[in-house]
């Protein structure tokens, strides 16, 4: 339980110290550097500060920035009228209060999403105006019960609103808050006639962000859309990978390659032809042993660096449920464990940034490991 108390004290201290202190270790991409290198590893606010607010809301993104994150991460899906909005999935039954809206009861539908049958409500069946009548809710209330007090308070934001927020916060905080958008299920949306990529490119262009040195990364679990975007965008691209399975665009066209093939030394050299970074499942960097403890690092970081790729693993969360067994504080899944210890192992493994639901803890851990130069 000591880890829980330590983290609680750290959270309180960070809140009292304020933004100026938290921002001192921030890493900013070098001008014209497609790899987005910096003086220290990056902290990416995963879906915002989703450890403390319902994910993919302006409140969550803002809190992540105020807690010191270098980047905020909106996952992008499309509305019926072709507007990019921030949701983790196109199915929104678990992240909004849509089920409480009788006027939308008939919109509930069963669809096949990347080969998986899912029943719920779908962003592509709502116009932006309709979606704006909904409010966000906590996705995992059993683990983050405190977040549920914010249920019903926040809208589903558009991508443009996220960019506008990042610009406002950059001015207020005196440091540039980057954006790290992910195209979600691009093959799925392309088949619906709601291709994500043209809207993404157009939005970045309109905001003056499609340029070398812009504080933007664009990421995807699929490959072909990143390859296409590499010919249209001047910002760094990041290939996301999973510890199992394969990119859905590979599956869809009968390509037998898997994520394991992509993270091989040869596969990483192919990734480097269109992307500047790799966003692996953290277990691909340091797997857990048979007992569930954090094990020994793989060659992934070394191989990625040899190919010229930066490595930003996901996702670092404070709750015991998400931590290796040897970093848990108790058998209670929702209690905080030793996220500081887990992060230290990944800094030592040489990663170039982390996606975290708890930006403050990641920033504090980074500052301990990489003192301000």
N, C-alpha and C positions, 0 to 999 in steps of 0.2 A: 504493500500500500504506500510505501515511501515514494515510489515514482509518481503516484497520483498526486500526493501532496506537493512534491517538487514542481510538477507541471502547473498545478493550480497557483502556486506562488509566482511562478514565472509569468503566467498569464496576467495576474494582477499587476505585477511590476511593469510589464510591457504596456499595459493599458495606462498606467500612471505616467510612464516616461513620455509617451506620445509618439507621434509620427516622426519627428525629426531624428530621434534616437534610432528608431527602427530602420530608417532609410540609409544609414551610414554605410551599410555593407552592400548596397544595391549594385548589381552589375549591369552595365549598359553595353549593347553591341557597339563595336568599333565602327566608325563611319566607313561605308563601302565594304565591310566584311560580311560576306554572304553566310559565314558560319556563326555570326552573332557571338563572338567570343567576348569575354569580359574579365575583370580582375578577380572575380570569384564566381563560383557556380550560381546559377540562376534559381530563384524561387518563383514557381508558377502557381498562382492561386487556382487550384483545381475546382472548376465550376464556381469560382469565387472563394469565399471563406465558408465552404459548405459544411465544415465542422460546427459552425455557429449560427448559420442562417439557411433557410431553404435554398437549395442549389439553383444556379442559373437565374438569379434575380439581381436587379441593380443593387439591392441592399447587400447581397452576398459579395458581389464584385467590389463594391465600394469598401466594405470592411476588409477584404483581402488586401487592397491597395493601402489602406490606412494601417494595416498590420505589417506592412513592409514588403509585400509581394512585388516583384519586378514586372510580372505579367499577370493578366487575368485571362481566363480561358473560357470562352463561350463555345459550346457545341451548337452547330447550326443545322436546322431543319427548315422545311418550307411550309408556308401556309397555302391554302387553296389558290389564293391570288398571287402566289409567287414571291412573298416577302420572307426574307430570312429572319428567323427568330431563334432565341436561345432556349433549347430544351435538350436534355440528354438523349432522348429518343423521340421519334414521331408519335409514339403512343404516350398519351398524357394522363391516363387514368390515375397513375400513382404519384404524379407531381403537380397536379392541379385539382381544384374542387369541381371539375366538370361533372362528376357523378351526382352532385347536389343540384344541378341545373336541369329541371324537368324539360325545359325547352330543347335540350340537346340529347334527351334520352334515346331518341331514334337514331342518333348518329353512332351509337355503339356498334362496332363491327368487328368481325374476325378476318384477319388478313395474314398473309405469309410474309414475314420480314426476314430477309436473308436466310430463307429456308426453314424458319421457325414459325409455327402457327401461334398468333397472339390475338387476344380479344381485348378490345378497349376502344378508346377514342383517339383519333388521329389528326395531327395538325393539318394534313393535306385536305381534310374534310371541313376545315374552318377557314373563313376569311380572317384577315387580321383584325377587323372590327369585332368579329365574334369572339376571337381568341382573347381580345383585350377585356372582355366581360368576365373572364375567368381569373382566379387568383391561385398563386402557387401554394403548395403544401410540402411539408417535409417528406422526403421519399422513404427514409428508413426510421420511422418514429420509435420503433422498439429500441434502437440503439441511440437515437438522438432525440429523446423525449423533450429536452429543453427547447429544441428548435421548433417544436410544435406550437409554442406560444406565438410564433410569427405566422402561423397558417392563416391564409385569407387576407394578408396585408399587402402582398406585392403582385404586380402584374407580370405577365410573360413579356420580357423585353425583346425588342427587335435588335438586329445586329447593329443598325445605325445608332440606336440608343446606347448600346454598350460602347461604341466608339466615342460618342459624345461624352459619356461619363468618363472615359479614360482621358479625354482632352481636358475636361474640367478638373479632374483630380490631379493631372499633371501640373496644371497651373497652381492649384491650391497647395500641393505638397512640395512644389519646387523640384520635382524630379519626374522624368517621363515614365508614365505607366504604359507598358506595352500590352498588346493584345495577341492572343495565341489561339485563333479560331480553329475548330475542327469541323470538317465536312462529315456529317453523319449519314451513313448508308447511302453513298452517292449512286450506286447502281440502282437501288430501290427507287430513289427519286427521279433518276433519269428515265426509268421505264414508265413513270407516271407523267412524263412530260414536264417535270418540275426540276430540271437540272440545277444543281446548287452552284456549280463553279462559275458560270457567267455572272450570276448575281454577286458572288463573292468578289470576283475581279472588278466588276463595275463599282461596287461599294468602296473597295480599297482605292480605286482610281479617283473616285469622286472626293475622297477625303485626303488625297495627296499621300497615300500610304503605299502605293505600288512603286517603290523606289529603293535603291540600295541604301542601306543605313537606317531605313525605317524600323522602328521597334515593333516588328511583326514577325511571327512565325505562323505558317499554315500547316496543318497536320491532317493525316487521314490513315485509317486502317487499310484502305484499299490502295492499290498501286497505280492503276492506269490513269486515275484522275490526277494523281500527283505528277505523273509523267507529262500529262497534258498541261497542267498548271505550270510546270517548269519552263514551258515555252511562252508563258503569258505573264508570269509574275517575276518581280525582281527582288522579292523578299525570300528568306530561307524557308525551305520546305522540310517537314519532318515525317519520316515514315514510322507510323505506329505499328507495334507488333504485339502479339499475344503469346502467352506461354503454351498455347495449344491451338490447333486448327489452322485455317488458311484465310487469306484475304477473300472476301466474297466475290470480288470481280474475277479472281482466279477460278473459284468454284463455278461461277456462272458460265464461264467459257470453256470449262473442262481442263484447265491448267492444273496439273497435279502438284505443283509446288506448294509448300506450306510455310508458315512463319518460321519453322525451324530451318528451312532452306534459306530464308531471307537473312537470318542472323548468323549463318555460317560465314566464314571468312570470304569465300567467293561471292556469296549473296550480298554481303555488305559492300563489296566493290561495285556491284551492280546498282545498289541503292545510291551510292555516291555519284552516279552519273546524272541523277535527277534531284537528289535531296541533299541537304546540308547536315541533317541530324537524324537520329534514331530515338524513338520514344518507346522503349520496351517495358513490358511488365517487369516490375522490380525483381520478381523471382527468376527472370532470365539473367539478371546481373549477379544476384546472390540467391541461389535456391535454398529451400529449407531441407533439412535432413529428414530422415525417416521418423524422428521423434517430433518434428515440427519446429525445431530450433533453427536459427539462422545458420547456414552452412558456410561453405567456402566459395569465394567469387569464381565465376566462370571466366573464360577468355573474352567475353563479349566486349567489355570496355576497351581492352587492348586491341582487339581486332577492328572495332569501330574506329578508334583513333588512328589505327594504321591505314584505314581507308579514307581518312579525312573527315569523319563524321563526329559530331557532338552527340552525347548520350544524355537524355532526359527521361529517367524512368518514372513510372507511376505505380501506385498512388500511396502516399505516406499519410497515415491517419493515426490519431491518438488512441482510439478505442482498442481495447484488448482483442476484440473480434478480428481486427485487421493486422495484428502484430504477430511476429514469430513467438513461439511458446516461451522462449527464454527472455523475452522483453515484456511479457504480460505481468500485471501487478496482482491479478486475482483470477478466479474462474468466472467472474461476472463480465459478460461480453461488452457491456456498455461503459464500464469503468475505464479510466485512462491508464495506459501502461507507459512503458519507457520509450516513447517516440524519439527522445534525444539519443538514446543508445542505438536505435535502428539507423537513424540518420547518420550518426558518426561512422557506422560501418560502411555506409554508401559513399560518404565523402572520402573515406580511406580507399575505397575501390576505384576512385578517380572519376566519378560521374560529373557531368558538366552542368547539372541542374536537376531539380526534382519537382514533380507535381505533388502538391500537398493540400489537404483539406484544412490544415491548420498552419496558415502562413506565419503566424507569430512564432510558433515553435521552430519551424524550419529556418526562419530568419535568425532567431536567437542561437540555434545550433550552428548555423553557418558562421555567425560572428565569432563564436568560440573557436571554431576550427580554422577560420581564415580571418585573422585580425586585420582591421583596416590598415592598409599600407600608406 
